[in-house]
Amino acid sequence: MPISGKRSRELRQVEAWALFRFTGFGTSKIARLLKTTVAEVDEAIRSVRALREKERAWWRAIWNAEWSLRWSLAAAPWRE
């Protein structure tokens, strides 16, 4: 997912979640990479987890992105 100044809030949250899910990076490193705060990264992770559970369309979109990453990286997620 490209990093851009005009990203939607949801896309920024999914970017933070994907970095958390597929890397061993802590929230402080992810915040530095995305030029945001640790609190915003923490909120993004919680928000994406909630979106997956509440909205079927988001669950499907995140599931598709996750499996695309798994195949591209030839690796499973680092953590839940």
mmCIF file of the C-alpha atoms, coordinates in Angstrom:
data_MODEL
# 
_entry.id   MODEL 
# 
loop_
_atom_site.group_PDB 
_atom_site.id 
_atom_site.type_symbol 
_atom_site.label_atom_id 
_atom_site.label_alt_id 
_atom_site.label_comp_id 
_atom_site.label_asym_id 
_atom_site.label_entity_id 
_atom_site.label_seq_id 
_atom_site.pdbx_PDB_ins_code 
_atom_site.Cartn_x 
_atom_site.Cartn_y 
_atom_site.Cartn_z 
_atom_site.occupancy 
_atom_site.B_iso_or_equiv 
_atom_site.pdbx_formal_charge 
_atom_site.auth_seq_id 
_atom_site.auth_comp_id 
_atom_site.auth_asym_id 
_atom_site.auth_atom_id 
_atom_site.pdbx_PDB_model_num 
ATOM 1  C CA . MET A 1 1  ? 0.000   0.000   0.000  1.00 0.00 ? 1  MET A CA 1 
ATOM 2  C CA . PRO A 1 2  ? 1.515   3.298   -1.028 1.00 0.00 ? 2  PRO A CA 1 
ATOM 3  C CA . ILE A 1 3  ? 2.220   5.891   1.622  1.00 0.00 ? 3  ILE A CA 1 
ATOM 4  C CA . SER A 1 4  ? 0.721   9.217   0.640  1.00 0.00 ? 4  SER A CA 1 
ATOM 5  C CA . GLY A 1 5  ? -0.334  12.411  2.368  1.00 0.00 ? 5  GLY A CA 1 
ATOM 6  C CA . LYS A 1 6  ? -3.844  12.025  0.976  1.00 0.00 ? 6  LYS A CA 1 
ATOM 7  C CA . ARG A 1 7  ? -4.574  8.582   2.412  1.00 0.00 ? 7  ARG A CA 1 
ATOM 8  C CA . SER A 1 8  ? -7.919  7.939   3.975  1.00 0.00 ? 8  SER A CA 1 
ATOM 9  C CA . ARG A 1 9  ? -8.042  7.408   7.721  1.00 0.00 ? 9  ARG A CA 1 
ATOM 10 C CA . GLU A 1 10 ? -9.023  3.763   7.233  1.00 0.00 ? 10 GLU A CA 1 
ATOM 11 C CA . LEU A 1 11 ? -6.140  3.112   4.844  1.00 0.00 ? 11 LEU A CA 1 
ATOM 12 C CA . ARG A 1 12 ? -3.659  4.638   7.305  1.00 0.00 ? 12 ARG A CA 1 
ATOM 13 C CA . GLN A 1 13 ? -5.097  2.377   9.994  1.00 0.00 ? 13 GLN A CA 1 
ATOM 14 C CA . VAL A 1 14 ? -4.789  -0.714  7.794  1.00 0.00 ? 14 VAL A CA 1 
ATOM 15 C CA . GLU A 1 15 ? -1.176  0.224   6.968  1.00 0.00 ? 15 GLU A CA 1 
ATOM 16 C CA . ALA A 1 16 ? -0.317  0.439   10.667 1.00 0.00 ? 16 ALA A CA 1 
ATOM 17 C CA . TRP A 1 17 ? -2.140  -2.833  11.373 1.00 0.00 ? 17 TRP A CA 1 
ATOM 18 C CA . ALA A 1 18 ? -0.371  -4.630  8.497  1.00 0.00 ? 18 ALA A CA 1 
ATOM 19 C CA . LEU A 1 19 ? 3.047   -3.479  9.706  1.00 0.00 ? 19 LEU A CA 1 
ATOM 20 C CA . PHE A 1 20 ? 2.158   -4.620  13.222 1.00 0.00 ? 20 PHE A CA 1 
ATOM 21 C CA . ARG A 1 21 ? 0.789   -7.931  11.981 1.00 0.00 ? 21 ARG A CA 1 
ATOM 22 C CA . PHE A 1 22 ? 3.536   -8.834  9.498  1.00 0.00 ? 22 PHE A CA 1 
ATOM 23 C CA . THR A 1 23 ? 6.663   -7.449  11.174 1.00 0.00 ? 23 THR A CA 1 
ATOM 24 C CA . GLY A 1 24 ? 8.310   -7.712  14.537 1.00 0.00 ? 24 GLY A CA 1 
ATOM 25 C CA . PHE A 1 25 ? 8.284   -3.924  14.828 1.00 0.00 ? 25 PHE A CA 1 
ATOM 26 C CA . GLY A 1 26 ? 6.935   -2.333  17.962 1.00 0.00 ? 26 GLY A CA 1 
ATOM 27 C CA . THR A 1 27 ? 4.378   0.428   17.838 1.00 0.00 ? 27 THR A CA 1 
ATOM 28 C CA . SER A 1 28 ? 7.032   3.112   18.331 1.00 0.00 ? 28 SER A CA 1 
ATOM 29 C CA . LYS A 1 29 ? 8.952   2.011   15.220 1.00 0.00 ? 29 LYS A CA 1 
ATOM 30 C CA . ILE A 1 30 ? 5.739   1.769   13.199 1.00 0.00 ? 30 ILE A CA 1 
ATOM 31 C CA . ALA A 1 31 ? 4.814   5.280   14.348 1.00 0.00 ? 31 ALA A CA 1 
ATOM 32 C CA . ARG A 1 32 ? 8.195   6.585   13.154 1.00 0.00 ? 32 ARG A CA 1 
ATOM 33 C CA . LEU A 1 33 ? 7.833   4.818   9.785  1.00 0.00 ? 33 LEU A CA 1 
ATOM 34 C CA . LEU A 1 34 ? 4.343   6.214   9.225  1.00 0.00 ? 34 LEU A CA 1 
ATOM 35 C CA . LYS A 1 35 ? 5.205   9.626   10.709 1.00 0.00 ? 35 LYS A CA 1 
ATOM 36 C CA . THR A 1 36 ? 2.495   9.448   13.343 1.00 0.00 ? 36 THR A CA 1 
ATOM 37 C CA . THR A 1 37 ? 2.228   8.916   17.093 1.00 0.00 ? 37 THR A CA 1 
ATOM 38 C CA . VAL A 1 38 ? 2.343   5.699   19.085 1.00 0.00 ? 38 VAL A CA 1 
ATOM 39 C CA . ALA A 1 39 ? -1.165  6.457   20.375 1.00 0.00 ? 39 ALA A CA 1 
ATOM 40 C CA . GLU A 1 40 ? -2.465  6.671   16.802 1.00 0.00 ? 40 GLU A CA 1 
ATOM 41 C CA . VAL A 1 41 ? -0.811  3.363   15.904 1.00 0.00 ? 41 VAL A CA 1 
ATOM 42 C CA . ASP A 1 42 ? -2.314  1.706   18.988 1.00 0.00 ? 42 ASP A CA 1 
ATOM 43 C CA . GLU A 1 43 ? -5.728  3.112   18.063 1.00 0.00 ? 43 GLU A CA 1 
ATOM 44 C CA . ALA A 1 44 ? -5.305  1.940   14.462 1.00 0.00 ? 44 ALA A CA 1 
ATOM 45 C CA . ILE A 1 45 ? -4.571  -1.629  15.546 1.00 0.00 ? 45 ILE A CA 1 
ATOM 46 C CA . ARG A 1 46 ? -7.605  -1.666  17.844 1.00 0.00 ? 46 ARG A CA 1 
ATOM 47 C CA . SER A 1 47 ? -9.776  -0.051  15.180 1.00 0.00 ? 47 SER A CA 1 
ATOM 48 C CA . VAL A 1 48 ? -8.864  -2.525  12.431 1.00 0.00 ? 48 VAL A CA 1 
ATOM 49 C CA . ARG A 1 49 ? -9.471  -5.451  14.763 1.00 0.00 ? 49 ARG A CA 1 
ATOM 50 C CA . ALA A 1 50 ? -12.906 -3.985  15.583 1.00 0.00 ? 50 ALA A CA 1 
ATOM 51 C CA . LEU A 1 51 ? -13.701 -3.322  11.906 1.00 0.00 ? 51 LEU A CA 1 
ATOM 52 C CA . ARG A 1 52 ? -12.917 -6.946  11.075 1.00 0.00 ? 52 ARG A CA 1 
ATOM 53 C CA . GLU A 1 53 ? -15.402 -8.131  13.653 1.00 0.00 ? 53 GLU A CA 1 
ATOM 54 C CA . LYS A 1 54 ? -18.177 -5.592  13.048 1.00 0.00 ? 54 LYS A CA 1 
ATOM 55 C CA . GLU A 1 55 ? -18.306 -5.126  9.284  1.00 0.00 ? 55 GLU A CA 1 
ATOM 56 C CA . ARG A 1 56 ? -18.300 -8.018  6.848  1.00 0.00 ? 56 ARG A CA 1 
ATOM 57 C CA . ALA A 1 57 ? -17.038 -5.865  3.943  1.00 0.00 ? 57 ALA A CA 1 
ATOM 58 C CA . TRP A 1 58 ? -13.984 -4.787  5.948  1.00 0.00 ? 58 TRP A CA 1 
ATOM 59 C CA . TRP A 1 59 ? -13.405 -8.373  7.101  1.00 0.00 ? 59 TRP A CA 1 
ATOM 60 C CA . ARG A 1 60 ? -13.353 -9.493  3.465  1.00 0.00 ? 60 ARG A CA 1 
ATOM 61 C CA . ALA A 1 61 ? -11.086 -6.640  2.309  1.00 0.00 ? 61 ALA A CA 1 
ATOM 62 C CA . ILE A 1 62 ? -8.621  -7.201  5.141  1.00 0.00 ? 62 ILE A CA 1 
ATOM 63 C CA . TRP A 1 63 ? -8.702  -10.960 4.639  1.00 0.00 ? 63 TRP A CA 1 
ATOM 64 C CA . ASN A 1 64 ? -7.921  -10.525 0.930  1.00 0.00 ? 64 ASN A CA 1 
ATOM 65 C CA . ALA A 1 65 ? -5.072  -8.115  1.681  1.00 0.00 ? 65 ALA A CA 1 
ATOM 66 C CA . GLU A 1 66 ? -3.679  -10.414 4.354  1.00 0.00 ? 66 GLU A CA 1 
ATOM 67 C CA . TRP A 1 67 ? -3.665  -13.451 2.077  1.00 0.00 ? 67 TRP A CA 1 
ATOM 68 C CA . SER A 1 68 ? -2.097  -11.452 -0.744 1.00 0.00 ? 68 SER A CA 1 
ATOM 69 C CA . LEU A 1 69 ? 0.676   -10.430 1.637  1.00 0.00 ? 69 LEU A CA 1 
ATOM 70 C CA . ARG A 1 70 ? 1.094   -13.995 2.862  1.00 0.00 ? 70 ARG A CA 1 
ATOM 71 C CA . TRP A 1 71 ? 1.593   -15.271 -0.680 1.00 0.00 ? 71 TRP A CA 1 
ATOM 72 C CA . SER A 1 72 ? 3.797   -12.344 -1.720 1.00 0.00 ? 72 SER A CA 1 
ATOM 73 C CA . LEU A 1 73 ? 6.008   -12.642 1.341  1.00 0.00 ? 73 LEU A CA 1 
ATOM 74 C CA . ALA A 1 74 ? 5.782   -16.438 1.528  1.00 0.00 ? 74 ALA A CA 1 
ATOM 75 C CA . ALA A 1 75 ? 5.292   -16.001 5.250  1.00 0.00 ? 75 ALA A CA 1 
ATOM 76 C CA . ALA A 1 76 ? 2.570   -16.113 7.840  1.00 0.00 ? 76 ALA A CA 1 
ATOM 77 C CA . PRO A 1 77 ? 1.715   -13.122 10.032 1.00 0.00 ? 77 PRO A CA 1 
ATOM 78 C CA . TRP A 1 78 ? 4.073   -12.361 12.873 1.00 0.00 ? 78 TRP A CA 1 
ATOM 79 C CA . ARG A 1 79 ? 1.263   -12.044 15.420 1.00 0.00 ? 79 ARG A CA 1 
ATOM 80 C CA . GLU A 1 80 ? -2.491  -11.634 15.884 1.00 0.00 ? 80 GLU A CA 1 
# 
